[in-house]
Each structure stands twice: as C-alpha cells, then as structure tokens.
Amino acid sequence: MDDKGSYSSFLRNAEQAASGFFETITDTFAGKAGDLRDGTEFDPVSLPRDLAAHPNAQTEWWYYTGHGKTAGGREFGFELVFFKRRTDLDKFSVVPLRLIGNPFYFAHFAITDKTEKKFRYAHRKSANRQFDIPASASEEHFHLTVGDWTAREAGGSHVLRASINSQIVFEASLTPTKQVVLNGENGVSYKDAGEASRYFSYTRMALEGDLTIDGAVEHFNGEAWMDREFGTWVPTNNQKGWDWFSIHLDNNSELMVYQLRNAEGEPTSFSTGCFNSAAGEITKLKSEQFQIEALSKWKSPRSEGEYPSGWKLKVPMLGLELEIDPVIDDQELDTRGTTMIVYWEGACNVKGSLGGEPVGGNAYVELVGYDRSHDRPDLSRFLLGNSLDFLIPG
C-alpha cells in the first residue's frame, strides 16, 4: 500500500474509532437511539388525534400560511410553522445530535408587508436544555409552544401567537370553513419508494386577529391554509428539494401542488397535488396532470442561491391556467441556526382562468434546495442560533 492509501486507511480507522467513542458516550448520557419505526408508518390519518404530536415520528410540522388585511388597509401575508424533530438518527459528522438534545423544537415566523414592501422573519429552537426557552408539543391534544410562540385548538379554531423582537406581535384565530383534505391515500403521502408521511390540509380557514407593529394594534381579517405532516421517512440522494404551492382562488376553490426535484433538478413521479372545488369536491392530481413553468429567476444577495421567481401553472384536465407572481422578490429565510437550511417562502399574487372564466387569488410558495449550505452543516452556527430576528426591506 502506498503512502496515500495508508493515510486514507488511517483516517477511516480514526473516524470509525471516534464514531464508536461518541456513540458510547451518547448511549450512556442520552440513551440508545430508537429506529423511530413503530409499525404505524402507513396507517391512515385519524382526526382529531393526529393534530397532536406523536412520540415516534422523526419529523413533524404544523404549517400555517395566509393573507390578511387590517382595518386600516394594511395588507400582509404570514408564515408560522412549528417543527418537532426526534434526533435519534441524526449526526453532525461523528457526533450524534441526541447528545445535544432530543427532541428539538423549532419554529419559523415571517410577515410579508404587502403595503410597505417589507419582509420580516424570526426563528427559534429549543431542546429544553438549561438555557433554552421552554418548548412542548402535547401528545394528548393540539397544543404547541416554543417560548411564547404558541398554537393550540380551542372550540374548533386554531389559535396562534408569534412575534418578531418587540416590534411585531401576531395573534390570530383560524377557523376551518371547508372539510379537511387527506392528501395521498387516506392521508398517506409517498415521497419516495416505500417512504411516506401522513399529510392533511385545512385548505381554507377564516382568519381574524390583531397585528401589533411598534405598539400600534390593528385588527385584521383574511384567509389561511394549514398543512400538517408527520412521520419517519428517509429521502434518497435522488431528492434534492421541492417547489410547493398553496393557492386560494377568489371563487372559493383551492389548489395545492408540489414538485419534488431529483439530483438533475427535474420533477420526480412522486410530485403530486390536489384541487378542492368551491363545492368541496376533491380532485387528486398526479405529477403528469399539471405543469409548472418558471418565468424568471432571482439571486439572493446574501446566500447567492438562485431561485425561480414567477410561474405559469396549468392543470389541463380542470381548464386551469394561472400566473403566480411574488409580492416581493426577497422572501428568503436563513434558518441555519435552527432547522439548518436556507429557503424561500413567500406571499404571491395569482391571476388566470378556470374553465374559461377569469379568476384571481393569492398564494404561498415554498422553494427548498436551491441553496445547498445544508450539505455542509455548521455545528457552531446551529448551537449559537437560538433565537434570531431579521428585517429585509423590499
């Protein structure tokens, strides 16, 4: 064996030894890792139980987006999402993440001020360690906390609270106005061969609340969308990101579609969608039944990630053709200090036609995987990024 081969062998042996050492330490202080498979991975969604957290799900999220208008005429969009992550299977290099915390709780909150063309966001994390903000996700009923950010069920409505520094406080009640939609087959949504999550949506919710900006309180009304997803699924190396669209049309219909992108950036056959008509009739969409065409691109001045920006979306079988335009180009969130990714999620305007009739509306679009910094996660940034807030002018 030459010197280069000997050195490579030495590095491999050293890495294996270090990995074994850290696993032993972690088993001693944090307990042994579970496989997070309990035999329920492909069970149908069960409500209201599945609004609450699950003990053996590796990843779960409660995802809200919506559009509101205050009594004073301010228009805005919002994103509020809570995550719970079991870290049994996660590592930073050779260090098991459960040595640092298990589970972790994360939350992202963003406000797009359509009137002033400003984008603000904040993100938080906690593992309930000594200096962490308290966090919880009840397994008995729907009640989430990450510090004073909360989401809970009360009298059939979802009650939310989040803030950005002391400048912005968002408090809202969201009440479903249409039946829940079970995505996939009875809520079992395949993301890859043999890998599925449980996934359901409240596609239209009446939104009402108060938005406090710099001490001034404005009452608002609007409409919102909620996605709930949970499970233990392992994306293959062939999956490199996704483009996700939730659309409210002004004729009381809704459309959700997403494209899962492979290593070449092409949509996979596991991309899917769902159309909910004004009458509540559900049409499930396969990947070949809709087309998404990006019209332009936007490059982030911070991450240098290049994102599609502006789209044509067609569903020929429904006679649906839409144009979707971001309210503000820059709606990028750098959450490497919490969920370890940089992504774009933003409020958008919609216009087009359905069955030959003109239709308008609004949307939220999420773009993940265009920035690849998560391929090289930064442990120090993750450990220090506990609670961060940002303002991005339009």
Secondary structure, 3 states (H helix, E strand, C coil): CCHHHHHHHHHHHHHHHHHHHHHHHHHHHHCCCCCCCCCCCCCCCCCCHHHCCCCCCCEEEEEEEEEEEECCCCEEEEEEEEEEECCCCCEECCEEHHHCCCCEEEEEEEEEECCCCEEEEEEEEECCCCCCCCEEECCCCCEEEECCEEEEEECCEEEEEEEECCCEEEEEEEEECCCCEECCECCEEEEECCEEEEEEEEEEEEEEEEEEECCEEEEEEEEEEEEEEEECCCCCCCCCEEEEEEEEECCCCEEEEEEEECCCCCECCCCEEEEECCCCCEEEEEHHHCEEEECCEEECCCCCCEEECCEEEEEHHHCEEEEEEECCCCCEEEECCCCCEEEEEEEEEEEEEECCEEEEEEEEEEEECCCCHHHCCCHHHHHHCCEEEEEEEC
